[in-house]
Amino acid sequence: MTIAPTATLPPEGPLSPDGPTAESMAGESLWKGAWQRLRRNPMALIGGGIMAVFVFVALFAPLLAPYEPASTEWTELSTPFFVQGSNSEHLLGIDRWGSDMLTQLIFGARQSLIIGVVSTLIGLFAGALLGTLAGGLGGKVDTVIMRFVDILLSIPSLLLAISIAAAMGKSSFALMVAIGAAQIPIFARLLRSTMLSQSRSDYVLAANALGLRRRNIILGHILPNSLGPTIVQATLNLATAIIEVAALSFLGLGEDDPAVAEWGRMIVSGQDRFQIAPWLAFYPGICIAITALGFTLLGEALREALDPKQRR
Amino acid sequence: MLRFAVRRIGLMVPTLIGLSLLLFFWVRILPGDPARSLLGQRATPEGIERLNELYGFDQPIWKQYVTYVSALARGDFGQSIDLHEPVLDAFIDKLPTTIEVTFVALLLAVAVGIPLGYYAGRHQGGWLDTAIVSTSLLGVVTPVFFLAILLKYVFADQLGLLPTQGRQDARIDVDHPTNFYVLDGLITGEYAAAWDALQHLILPGLALGTIPLAIVVRITRASVSDVVHEDYVRTAEAKGLYAGTINRRHILRNALLPVVTTIGLQLGLLLSGAVLTETVFALDGIGNYLYDAITVRDYPVLQGFILFIALMYSIINLLVDLSYGLIDPRVRVS
């Protein structure tokens, strides 16, 4: 338990003007207060900025890219002895397969965004469904679901994703399902525990006393109030998903179509010419790290904004 | 304490049964006929028939599960299709390499992570705290294999400070009684060989340990900064205890509880990260073996190794939970 600094001791940080009491009184002021804290947080601004650029690049890839994607008309510029570095025609040089590096990176953003978002949504919805059922219904349902979640959690998430992707074959769809499924236990557990702690709060007691139906209490009161941590987790998982896509591609479990640009695979393919052209792996690696950083910063900032206790 | 331990071990049983069920059905959801998909491209009619007989794929499903579990109980975890060796033997053979690398990575995470996190937690808002927090963020977001490639390029290829791959210089010819190369060198008195093996572990350990290091730093920092504000710390200060005593007995000991749990959870990350690091550094461990199995779709190896890793991971977390009971009296009571 954390106790607010008393007057006799110098406060460690700014005392929150809108503490938890003000927030639990009106439903919307939680989000309002969170938004205000978020806007003042430099971490959120940097994370949000990176995310905005990433989404923009991914959406408008065909307009932004200097060349057609996957056009391999410069194969003579990428050989085991020479790889064209950056020049006026190719800002970031040529990639391993003789395409323009910048173009491939821009289209890679698109692939990362699609797989990252879809897989996180798969994990979020399936996990939220299981978590809501377990946390809302309790009893035997809870026991069965949580046992299942425990089993999934006993396999490290990357290995779980590997085994699913290996079973489904090489495709973007397999990647999404594999990475999404590996996230299910995280969301299920999180939502269940938040819902359980929420269900002991006063407003649930009040709703019960008013004679509201159980389903309405769960869906209308407990669930909306439990969403904060889930949103935070989803943002953080987007970062993990983008890294895991790259890792699975690195292991040869990614998209099989060579025309689809994917950052992780660009790193792998650049490896054999790494000695003469380290940037072949360096650029896509940096792209992955920066994108993951953006989502992580935003997620952390959201967590701080939604949880007044963490503000110090 | 004993009751806590027994209950905790009892909880593992349904998880393990569930895990065996999950992996059993996993082979059956593979596209096509299970024997064919287990054999992959090398499927011959004779091979399929042999596997059908071995696993009883033509039997009713519950009978198949019984066959599968009783085989597991006998220690028969199947055969590698690619290399024709028992999966269990391969796992035991490759495990020492992975343990060595994991140990180095974990040592790095704990020995560097806890002091850094502690310092950052005690000096929140300072420039060093900001530097530690920002660097640890970078550690979390950098893909393991990318970091491995970078480290290899800079320290091995460009600077030539450390070996690029393998476990030991090929010219060194010594006995390996335990198959832990560093330990072997020490036991047999071949100190040069032990030193060489250790050098081979530095870069992979660094690549593998960076993410756990970053996470340990962040958890320690958060936990320390929570504990610092506790009443008992204030009381200790008011009593006029030495700062060193407060730091050690009141702050650090309480702050370490969540860190211990985190370290246990990191081992899962380390075991799966091994697939990526061992591949880059051509280390002959379970990760690299698993990678080869993925490439040729050697499903029995995949199935067996995932079961072993999950088992190891469960046992480690069991130990962590038990140690938690030892450190924190509250866990024993409840």
HADDOCK unambig.tbl for C-alpha pairs under 7 A between the chains (distance, minus, plus):
assign (segid A and resid 2 and name CA) (segid B and resid 229 and name CA) 6.64 0.50 0.50
assign (segid A and resid 2 and name CA) (segid B and resid 230 and name CA) 6.35 0.50 0.50
assign (segid A and resid 147 and name CA) (segid B and resid 15 and name CA) 6.79 0.50 0.50
assign (segid A and resid 150 and name CA) (segid B and resid 15 and name CA) 6.64 0.50 0.50
assign (segid A and resid 151 and name CA) (segid B and resid 15 and name CA) 5.22 0.50 0.50
assign (segid A and resid 151 and name CA) (segid B and resid 18 and name CA) 6.22 0.50 0.50
assign (segid A and resid 151 and name CA) (segid B and resid 19 and name CA) 5.76 0.50 0.50
assign (segid A and resid 154 and name CA) (segid B and resid 310 and name CA) 5.39 0.50 0.50
assign (segid A and resid 154 and name CA) (segid B and resid 313 and name CA) 6.65 0.50 0.50
assign (segid A and resid 154 and name CA) (segid B and resid 314 and name CA) 6.03 0.50 0.50
assign (segid A and resid 155 and name CA) (segid B and resid 310 and name CA) 4.86 0.50 0.50
assign (segid A and resid 156 and name CA) (segid B and resid 268 and name CA) 5.02 0.50 0.50
assign (segid A and resid 156 and name CA) (segid B and resid 269 and name CA) 6.42 0.50 0.50
assign (segid A and resid 156 and name CA) (segid B and resid 272 and name CA) 6.55 0.50 0.50
assign (segid A and resid 158 and name CA) (segid B and resid 272 and name CA) 6.07 0.50 0.50
assign (segid A and resid 159 and name CA) (segid B and resid 272 and name CA) 5.94 0.50 0.50
assign (segid A and resid 166 and name CA) (segid B and resid 294 and name CA) 6.77 0.50 0.50
assign (segid A and resid 167 and name CA) (segid B and resid 30 and name CA) 5.27 0.50 0.50
assign (segid A and resid 168 and name CA) (segid B and resid 30 and name CA) 6.99 0.50 0.50
assign (segid A and resid 243 and name CA) (segid B and resid 143 and name CA) 5.86 0.50 0.50
assign (segid A and resid 251 and name CA) (segid B and resid 291 and name CA) 6.77 0.50 0.50
assign (segid A and resid 252 and name CA) (segid B and resid 295 and name CA) 6.84 0.50 0.50
assign (segid A and resid 285 and name CA) (segid B and resid 146 and name CA) 6.07 0.50 0.50
assign (segid A and resid 289 and name CA) (segid B and resid 141 and name CA) 5.24 0.50 0.50
assign (segid A and resid 289 and name CA) (segid B and resid 142 and name CA) 4.95 0.50 0.50
assign (segid A and resid 289 and name CA) (segid B and resid 143 and name CA) 6.94 0.50 0.50
assign (segid A and resid 292 and name CA) (segid B and resid 141 and name CA) 5.47 0.50 0.50
assign (segid A and resid 293 and name CA) (segid B and resid 141 and name CA) 5.62 0.50 0.50
